[in-house]
């Protein structure tokens, strides 16, 4: 639905003529959707004014920054948040950072490194918004962002301003809860349906001690960036194991001893993508690594010491645990150049795009969170169910049934299983979607996890009728129905 000239001018009066457009030539740059207009607010006050105008004229709106989730209804007014790109504060004493929506994780992490800190970065990559809630390979020591969000500044679907936690009571950003009832579950959507209506305009995030250098001295060209030298108090290795039980035993002991800076269970196919520069080279590297592997199960670890003594102690514990679990390091990955690539890619979380979008085609993934040993067992079953599709040629055998990582030294964990297929093949697509539906349903029915990607009646009933209460809350927050549930920032 196009805006009338009068309504268009009302929005232009808020942001200025330069920062609003309804030119269809822009739509391909914004997901190819037919928007009523695209506006670029510069601050919270402008966001509030835009949202209030949307309520006045009953216009659906969505806000986005470094990506998107969900779908856009035709006629939606899009808030492009790229002008709100400031790091507001890095509080070293109380260990938090305050960011606006368009600050990406790489930008924040680089500034934190200079001060001896780092932060959680989502597995989708360091190019994504720092305030995005999610999980990634740094979860072993930083937890996931549903645990890292502190105070939040939020514009409700009606245009009101809410300052959660300590921000609302003291003006400080150090706490996400209280005094009084907490809004954490609504604002961070750590439970189904996993999104928040309205617009986040600022968020405080926990930051953590960083034992590494104040900047990575990199060399090479994309995608083969490596470190000029591995920091002296840091090492990385990829271990493979003769059985799943052995791998799980090692992971548990590493968590109990709390010696790993990172533990990331990406498979050898994903490793190959990280250190290759072409599809042809990727296949050659994968075949080579497979020959070196002593089993089908493995993970990547980074050890980082706060001192020489601390580093040597952690290495000794690592060696002891690996010996007991029969874990064997893949020697070719110990090469300084290759090791530097893996350390840089995984800590900077810049390899995610190559790990996932490999060698053409499309992919379908099923992510689950929960107790680490249980979701690994689920993934094995999902992998076995995938074998007939590989045999019949509907999907590509990409060399790894699943990948995942520990959260908070293994107290929780994530597993994600995916498959690659040709989306132009309708039969293959049907088989892949059926496989995904069946395995997601199995995860729910066998209590490996409860899906947080939707709010069906069946799932809602298993979660104390959560979907009913969520609907009541969103109806109350958005009486004019202008902010879809999928209106969270990413």
C-alpha positions in Angstrom: 0.0 0.0 0.0 1.5 3.3 -1.1 1.5 6.2 1.3 -0.5 9.3 0.4 1.5 12.5 -0.2 0.2 13.9 3.1 1.1 10.8 5.2 4.5 10.6 3.4 5.2 14.2 4.4 4.4 13.4 8.0 7.2 10.8 8.1 9.5 13.0 6.1 9.0 15.8 8.7 10.4 13.4 11.3 13.6 12.1 9.5 14.1 14.7 6.8 13.5 14.3 3.0 17.0 12.8 2.6 16.2 9.8 4.8 12.9 8.5 3.5 12.0 7.0 0.1 9.2 5.0 -1.5 11.2 4.5 -4.8 10.6 0.9 -6.0 14.2 0.9 -7.3 15.3 0.5 -3.7 13.2 -2.6 -3.0 15.8 -5.1 -4.4 18.3 -3.7 -1.9 15.8 -4.5 0.9 14.8 -8.2 0.3 12.7 -7.4 -2.8 9.6 -6.5 -0.8 7.1 -3.9 -1.8 7.4 -1.5 1.1 5.2 1.5 1.6 8.3 3.5 2.5 11.8 3.1 3.9 12.9 5.4 6.6 16.2 5.9 8.4 15.8 7.2 11.9 18.9 8.7 13.6 17.9 8.4 17.3 15.3 7.1 19.7 13.1 10.1 19.5 12.7 9.7 15.8 12.0 6.0 16.2 9.2 6.9 18.7 7.7 9.5 16.3 7.7 7.0 13.4 6.0 4.3 15.4 3.4 6.7 16.7 2.6 7.8 13.1 2.3 4.1 12.2 -0.3 3.7 14.9 -2.1 6.9 13.8 -2.4 5.7 10.2 -2.7 1.9 11.0 0.5 1.1 9.0 2.5 -2.0 9.7 6.2 -1.4 10.5 9.3 -3.5 10.9 12.8 -2.5 12.0 16.0 -4.1 10.7 19.7 -3.5 10.7 22.3 -6.1 9.7 19.9 -8.7 8.5 16.4 -10.0 9.0 14.3 -12.9 10.2 10.7 -13.8 9.3 8.8 -12.2 6.4 7.6 -8.7 5.4 4.0 -8.2 4.5 3.6 -6.0 1.4 3.0 -2.4 2.3 5.1 -2.6 5.5 7.0 0.6 6.5 10.7 -0.4 7.0 12.9 1.2 9.6 16.4 0.9 8.4 18.5 1.4 11.5 21.9 2.0 9.9 22.2 5.6 11.1 22.0 4.4 14.8 25.5 2.8 14.8 27.3 4.2 17.9 29.0 2.4 20.7 27.5 4.5 23.5 29.8 3.3 26.3 32.3 0.7 27.3 32.3 0.5 31.1 35.5 -1.4 32.0 34.8 -1.3 35.8 31.4 -2.9 35.7 32.2 -4.9 32.5 29.4 -4.0 30.1 29.1 -2.2 26.7 26.1 -0.1 25.5 25.4 -0.2 21.8 22.9 1.0 19.2 21.2 -1.4 16.7 23.7 -1.0 13.8 26.9 -1.7 15.8 28.1 -5.0 14.5 29.9 -7.6 16.6 33.2 -7.2 14.8 33.2 -3.5 15.5 32.5 -4.0 19.2 35.0 -6.8 19.6 37.8 -4.8 18.0 37.2 -1.9 20.4 37.0 -4.3 23.4 40.3 -6.1 22.4 42.1 -2.7 22.8 40.9 -2.6 26.4 41.5 -6.2 27.4 38.0 -7.4 26.9 35.9 -9.4 24.5 32.2 -10.3 24.1 29.8 -13.1 22.9 29.4 -13.2 19.1 26.6 -15.1 17.5 27.3 -18.1 15.3 25.8 -16.3 12.4 28.9 -14.2 12.2 30.6 -11.0 13.4 28.9 -9.0 10.6 25.6 -9.3 12.5 24.4 -6.8 15.1 26.1 -6.9 18.5 22.7 -6.7 20.3 21.3 -9.7 18.4 20.3 -12.5 20.8 21.9 -15.9 19.9 24.5 -18.5 20.5 27.9 -19.1 19.0 31.3 -20.8 19.3 32.4 -18.4 22.1 29.5 -19.7 24.4 31.9 -22.0 26.2 33.2 -19.0 28.2 30.7 -16.2 27.5 27.4 -18.0 27.5 24.7 -17.0 25.0 23.2 -13.6 24.6 20.0 -14.5 26.4 22.3 -14.4 29.4 24.3 -11.5 28.3 21.7 -8.8 27.8 21.5 -6.3 30.6 19.4 -3.1 30.6 17.6 -2.4 27.3 16.0 0.7 25.8 12.8 -0.3 23.9 10.2 1.5 21.9 6.9 -0.4 22.3 4.6 -1.1 19.4 2.6 2.0 20.5 5.6 4.3 20.5 6.1 4.4 24.3 9.7 4.3 25.7 10.6 1.5 28.1 13.9 1.4 30.0 14.3 -2.0 31.5 16.2 -3.1 34.6 18.6 -0.7 36.4 18.2 1.8 33.5 14.6 2.5 34.4 15.4 3.0 38.1 18.9 4.5 38.4 19.8 5.5 34.8 22.6 3.0 34.8 22.9 0.0 32.5 24.4 -2.7 34.7 21.4 -4.9 35.3 18.6 -6.3 33.2 16.2 -7.1 36.0 14.3 -5.2 38.7 13.5 -3.6 40.9 10.0 -4.9 40.4 8.7 -7.4 37.8 11.3 -8.2 35.1 10.6 -7.7 31.4 13.6 -9.9 30.3 11.5 -12.7 28.8 9.5 -10.3 26.7 12.4 -8.1 25.7 15.0 -10.8 24.8 12.4 -13.4 23.8 14.5 -16.3 25.2 11.4 -18.4 24.9 8.8 -19.0 22.1 8.1 -17.5 19.7 11.5 -16.1 19.9 10.9 -12.5 18.8 9.9 -9.2 20.4 7.4 -6.6 18.9 8.5 -3.0 18.8 12.1 -1.7 18.3 15.2 -2.0 20.4 17.1 1.3 20.3 19.9 0.6 22.8 21.1 -2.4 24.7 23.8 -3.1 27.3 25.8 -6.3 26.9 28.1 -8.2 29.3 31.8 -8.1 28.4 34.5 -10.5 29.5 38.3 -10.6 30.2 40.4 -11.1 27.0 43.8 -12.8 27.6 44.9 -12.2 24.0 46.6 -9.3 22.1 44.9 -5.9 21.7 44.5 -6.7 18.0 45.0 -9.7 15.7 47.9 -9.0 13.4 46.4 -10.6 10.3 47.9 -11.3 6.8 46.6 -12.9 3.6 43.5 -12.2 1.5 39.9 -13.2 1.9 38.9 -15.9 2.7 42.3 -17.1 3.7 43.2 -14.6 6.4 45.7 -15.9 9.0 47.7 -14.5 11.9 51.3 -13.3 11.4 52.0 -15.4 14.5 49.9 -17.3 17.0 50.0 -15.4 20.4 52.4 -17.0 22.8 49.8 -17.7 25.4 47.3 -19.3 23.0 47.0 -22.5 21.1 44.4 -24.3 19.0 43.9 -27.9 17.9 41.4 -30.1 16.3 40.9 -33.5 17.9 39.1 -36.6 16.6 37.9 -39.6 18.6 37.3 -43.3 17.9 33.7 -43.0 19.3 31.0 -40.5 20.4 31.3 -41.7 24.0 35.0 -40.9 24.0 34.4 -37.5 22.6 31.7 -36.7 25.0 33.8 -37.9 28.0 36.6 -35.5 26.9 34.1 -32.6 26.5 32.7 -33.2 30.0 36.2 -33.3 31.6 37.3 -30.1 29.8 34.2 -28.4 31.1 34.7 -29.6 34.6 38.3 -28.3 34.6 37.3 -25.0 32.8 40.4 -24.7 30.8 39.1 -24.1 27.3 38.5 -20.6 26.0 36.5 -22.1 23.1 35.2 -25.6 22.3 33.5 -25.8 18.9 32.3 -29.1 17.4 32.4 -28.2 13.8 32.9 -31.1 11.4 35.8 -31.7 9.0 33.7 -30.5 6.1 33.4 -27.1 7.8 37.1 -27.1 8.7 37.9 -27.6 5.1 35.7 -24.6 4.1 37.5 -22.4 6.6 41.0 -23.1 5.2 40.2 -23.4 1.4 39.9 -20.8 -1.3 37.9 -22.7 -3.8 35.4 -25.5 -4.2 38.0 -27.7 -5.8 40.6 -27.1 -3.1 37.9 -27.6 -0.4 37.2 -31.2 -1.6 40.9 -32.0 -1.7 41.5 -30.7 1.8 38.5 -32.5 3.1 39.7 -35.8 1.7 43.2 -35.2 3.2 41.8 -34.4 6.7 39.5 -37.5 6.6 42.6 -39.7 6.1 44.3 -38.1 9.1 41.2 -38.4 11.4 41.1 -41.4 13.8 37.3 -41.3 14.0 34.1 -39.7 12.8 33.7 -37.4 15.8 35.8 -34.4 16.7 36.0 -30.8 18.0 38.1 -27.7 17.8 39.5 -26.1 21.0 41.4 -22.9 21.8 43.4 -22.6 25.0 44.3 -19.1 26.2 46.5 -18.5 29.3 46.5 -15.4 31.5 50.2 -16.0 32.1 52.9 -18.4 31.0 52.3 -20.6 34.1 48.5 -20.6 33.5 49.0 -21.5 29.8 51.3 -24.4 30.6 49.0 -25.7 33.2 46.0 -25.6 30.8 48.0 -27.4 28.1 49.0 -30.1 30.6 45.4 -30.7 31.6 44.3 -30.7 27.9 47.0 -33.3 27.1 46.0 -35.5 30.0 42.3 -35.5 29.1 43.0 -36.1 25.4 45.2 -39.1 26.3 42.5 -40.6 28.5 39.8 -40.1 25.8 42.1 -41.3 22.9 41.7 -37.9 21.2 44.2 -37.3 18.5 45.2 -34.0 17.0 45.1 -33.6 13.3 48.7 -32.7 12.6 48.2 -30.8 9.3 46.0 -28.3 11.2 48.9 -27.6 13.6 50.8 -25.9 10.8 51.2 -22.3 12.0 49.5 -20.7 9.0 46.5 -23.1 9.1 46.4 -22.7 12.9 46.3 -19.0 12.5 43.4 -19.2 10.0 41.4 -21.3 12.4 42.1 -19.1 15.5 41.3 -15.9 13.6 38.2 -17.3 12.0 36.7 -18.8 15.1 37.4 -16.1 17.6 36.5 -13.3 15.2 33.6 -15.5 14.0 34.3 -14.6 10.4 34.2 -18.2 9.0 30.5 -18.8 9.6 29.3 -17.9 6.1 31.8 -20.4 4.5 31.0 -23.1 7.0 27.3 -23.0 6.2 26.9 -21.9 2.6 29.2 -24.4 0.9 29.7 -25.3 -2.7 26.5 -24.0 -4.1 23.0 -25.2 -3.7 20.9 -24.6 -0.6 20.9 -26.0 2.9 18.3 -26.9 5.5 19.3 -27.0 9.2 17.6 -28.0 12.5 19.1 -26.3 15.5 18.4 -27.5 19.0 19.5 -26.3 22.4 19.5 -28.2 25.7 21.4 -30.8 27.6 24.5 -31.4 25.5 24.6 -35.2 25.7 20.9 -35.5 24.8 21.0 -33.2 21.8 24.1 -35.1 20.5 22.1 -38.4 20.7 19.2 -36.7 18.9 21.5 -35.5 16.1 22.9 -39.0 15.6 19.3 -40.2 15.0 18.6 -37.3 12.6 21.8 -38.2 10.8 20.8 -41.8 10.3 17.4 -40.6 9.0 19.3 -38.6 6.4 21.2 -41.5 5.0 18.4 -42.7 2.6 18.2 -39.3 1.1 22.0 -39.4 0.5 21.7 -42.8 -1.1 18.9 -41.7 -3.4 20.9 -38.5 -4.4 18.4 -36.0 -3.0 21.0 -34.4 -0.7 24.8 -34.2 -0.8 26.9 -36.1 1.8 28.8 -33.1 3.2 31.0 -35.2 5.4 29.4 -34.3 8.8 26.1 -35.2 10.3 26.1 -32.4 12.8 28.0 -29.7 14.6 27.6 -27.8 17.9 29.3 -26.5 20.9 29.2 -26.4 24.7 27.6 -23.5 26.6 29.1 -22.4 29.9 31.7 -25.2 30.0 29.2 -27.8 28.9 26.3 -27.1 31.3 24.2 -26.7 28.2 24.9 -27.1 24.5 23.8 -26.6 21.0 23.6 -29.1 18.1 22.7 -28.2 14.6 22.3 -30.7 11.8 22.0 -29.7 8.2 22.0 -31.0 4.7 22.8 -29.5 1.3 20.5 -29.9 -1.7 19.5 -28.5 -5.0 16.4 -26.2 -4.4 15.6 -26.4 -8.2 14.9 -30.1 -7.7 11.3 -30.2 -6.4 11.4 -33.8 -5.4 14.6 -33.3 -3.4 13.1 -30.2 -1.7 10.1 -32.2 -0.7 12.2 -35.0 0.8 14.4 -32.5 2.7 11.5 -30.6 4.2 9.8 -33.9 5.2 13.0 -35.0 6.9 13.3 -31.7 8.7 9.7 -31.8 9.9 10.0 -35.4 11.1 13.2 -34.8 13.0 12.0 -31.6 14.6 8.9 -33.4 15.7 11.0 -36.3 17.0 13.1 -33.9 19.1 10.0 -32.5 20.7 8.2 -35.8 21.2 11.2 -37.5 22.7 11.9 -34.5 25.0 15.3 -33.7 23.6 14.2 -30.1 23.4 11.1 -27.9 23.1 11.0 -25.9 19.8 11.6 -22.2 20.3 10.9 -21.3 16.7 7.1 -21.3 16.9 4.2 -21.3 19.2 1.8 -24.1 18.0 -0.9 -25.4 20.3 0.9 -28.6 20.9 4.2 -27.0 21.9 2.4 -24.3 23.8 0.5 -26.8 25.9 3.8 -28.6 26.8 5.1 -25.2 28.0 2.3 -24.3 30.4 0.2 -22.8 27.6 2.9 -20.2 26.9 1.4 -19.4 23.5 -1.8 -18.3 25.1 -0.2 -15.8 27.4 2.2 -14.6 24.7 -0.8 -13.8 22.5 -2.5 -11.9 25.3 0.7 -9.9 26.0 1.3 -8.9 22.4 -2.3 -8.0 21.9 -2.0 -5.7 24.9 1.3 -4.2 23.7 0.1 -3.7 20.2 -3.7 -2.9 20.1 -3.5 -1.5 16.6 -1.7 -4.6 15.3 1.0 -2.6 13.5 4.0 -4.4 14.8 4.2 -8.1 13.7 5.7 -10.6 16.2 8.6 -10.9 13.8 9.5 -7.3 14.4 12.7 -7.9 16.3 16.1 -6.5 15.3 18.8 -8.7 13.8 
